[in-house]
Amino acid sequence: MDGRTEIETSTARNVETCDVLIIGAGISGIGAAYHLTQQCPSTTFVILEAQESFGGTWRTHRFPGIRSDSDLYTFGYRFKPWIGPPIATADRILAYMGEVIDENGLGSRIRYRHAVSAARWSSESNRWTVTCRRGDAGETVTFTAKFLWMCQGYYNHAEGHMPKWSGMERFQGPIVHPQNWPEDLDYRRKNVVVIGSGATAATIIPAMAPDCRHITMLQRSPTYFHASSNAIPLADELRRLKIKEEWIHEIVRQKILHDDAEFERRTFAEPEVVKAELLSVIRAHLGEDYDVDTHFTPRYRPWRQRLAVIPEGDLLKAIRAGQASVVTDEIDSFTETGIVLKSGRVLAADIVVAATGLNICVFGDIEFAVDGRPLDFSETVGFHGMMFTGVPNMAWVFGYIRSSWTLRVDLIADFVCRLLGYMDEKGFEKVVPTLRPEDRDMRIRPWIEPENFNPNYILRSLQLPMPRCGDKPEWQHSHDYWIDKDRLPAIEVSHSALVYS
């Protein structure tokens, strides 16, 4: 797929043409671009990014203390060793991604401040035509490509989930969502209430606590927290022995993957034992007199929702020091100076932070069409959760719900590069996943089964036009790295469900 001449001539007409168009310059898009340079070096590609720079989540979120909730040995790429604490701050992650861009000459391929509004496939030309709004002026620009690689993430970067509570308009202070954090927000010596108890709340509270008068985590129900040291003794020992960083990265990565898989297995096989272990760590930090049953004992089994990591137990230390507290109750209404709870208790607040989660954004809210027909992804079935029936020449990256997102980025990239190479070798211009006659009576299932994983942002998304799954391996989105690590590399690019022309 060598389209260099085409790019040069088309740019003059304000239409840029390439072989592969990557949507998003976050952790997925940068990973996809790297693999193209290594595995398909003659393939031309462009990355479209709506923000002013790379980073995705780590660029969007700027609240105090922002950090990963996955370890960087597995959230980092397999090809780029991570050197540092496993739970990393946003600036460290951005620096890591920046090194990948610089070391592999990816910067010139990225078009920043290009917000994609529409993507239309034409079987006449066997190309995608993608329309963007560029810059503040919103100038319309167009790109065409043989293959579309969706790496835009899974939530609305512009706006988080903000519930509507009674009396919010009466509150005299700011009500802030972490996704839209004001740079000039002054919380020094203020009473702050953080609504929510997930990973974001667990990050914000210890970061803000030293400067607030007091900070309170207000939750309807508790979350499971995993408090642990922010260090990997094995990595430290290997470095002391002067082992190569590439080897350390792979060894530690495999050790973490093994341990995480065993932990996940136990949450299904012996949930009460795992629950007791997690809560024992909480009690060790907070003392036996603290009401752990009310404030830190969830109603669901471990890992039915994502565990919130608290490195070095920092949230618990802030509570133990009296800088922070937890209230488990529901909101009745806001007043001018705080929040009235359904129990009748009143929480005084100068600032309210609504750490209430994200809004899932299906395929970036882009208007898709195939040969003039609007595309409804709920009418499609996913081929291994990365390509879709009736949708030509497109791949989608959605990571894991219990493991690090980036693990699937690498696996999908390997498959896409094999697919592109096969099409190039055989002279194919189009590939469409297609249900076969033997799939006609296959049971169609949701993209994620709520019984398996049911955080609020997933439950809120069930009405969205998400792709479907089948009950055969090739039509499943496993959401499980330990299945995919063997299954995805074994996919034959000549698979009977992939129709080429």
Number of C-alpha atoms within 10 A of each C-alpha: 20 15 17 15 10 13 19 14 13 15 13 9 9 12 17 20 27 24 23 25 25 26 26 30 27 23 25 31 27 26 23 26 26 21 18 21 17 11 16 18 12 14 19 20 27 22 24 24 27 22 20 12 15 25 26 22 17 19 17 17 17 18 19 15 17 19 21 22 21 20 21 22 28 23 23 24 22 18 14 16 20 23 15 15 17 22 22 19 15 19 15 16 22 19 12 18 22 17 13 20 20 11 11 13 12 18 16 10 15 23 20 18 18 25 23 24 15 18 20 20 26 14 13 7 10 18 22 28 22 23 21 21 18 19 15 8 7 12 10 15 16 19 22 23 23 23 25 24 24 21 28 27 26 16 19 18 22 9 13 19 17 15 9 8 12 13 14 15 12 13 19 15 14 13 17 17 22 25 23 15 15 13 8 6 10 11 17 14 14 15 19 26 28 27 21 22 27 22 22 25 25 25 24 22 29 23 18 21 25 16 15 18 15 21 30 23 23 26 21 14 17 22 23 26 26 18 20 13 14 17 15 15 11 13 22 13 12 16 14 9 9 10 12 11 16 14 13 22 23 18 16 18 21 14 14 16 18 12 11 14 17 11 16 17 13 15 18 14 11 14 17 14 11 18 17 12 12 18 19 15 17 22 17 10 18 18 13 11 7 14 12 16 11 14 21 21 20 15 10 14 16 23 21 18 19 19 17 21 25 21 20 14 20 19 25 24 15 20 20 15 12 12 20 24 20 18 18 16 17 17 19 17 18 21 19 15 16 23 25 18 18 12 10 12 12 17 18 17 24 18 23 22 20 22 26 23 23 21 20 21 18 18 21 21 13 16 16 20 18 16 12 11 10 11 18 13 20 16 13 21 29 26 26 22 23 21 25 26 20 18 21 27 26 22 22 23 26 21 22 17 17 19 22 21 21 23 20 23 26 21 18 25 23 17 19 25 19 18 17 23 17 14 19 14 10 10 12 12 19 18 22 19 24 20 21 11 8 7 14 8 8 14 10 14 15 16 20 20 12 13 7 9 16 17 14 13 15 17 13 14 14 15 9 12 16 21 24 23 27 21 13 13 13 18 26 21 24 19 19 15 22 13 11 18 14 11 15 17 13 10 13 12 16 12 10 12 18 19 16 17 11
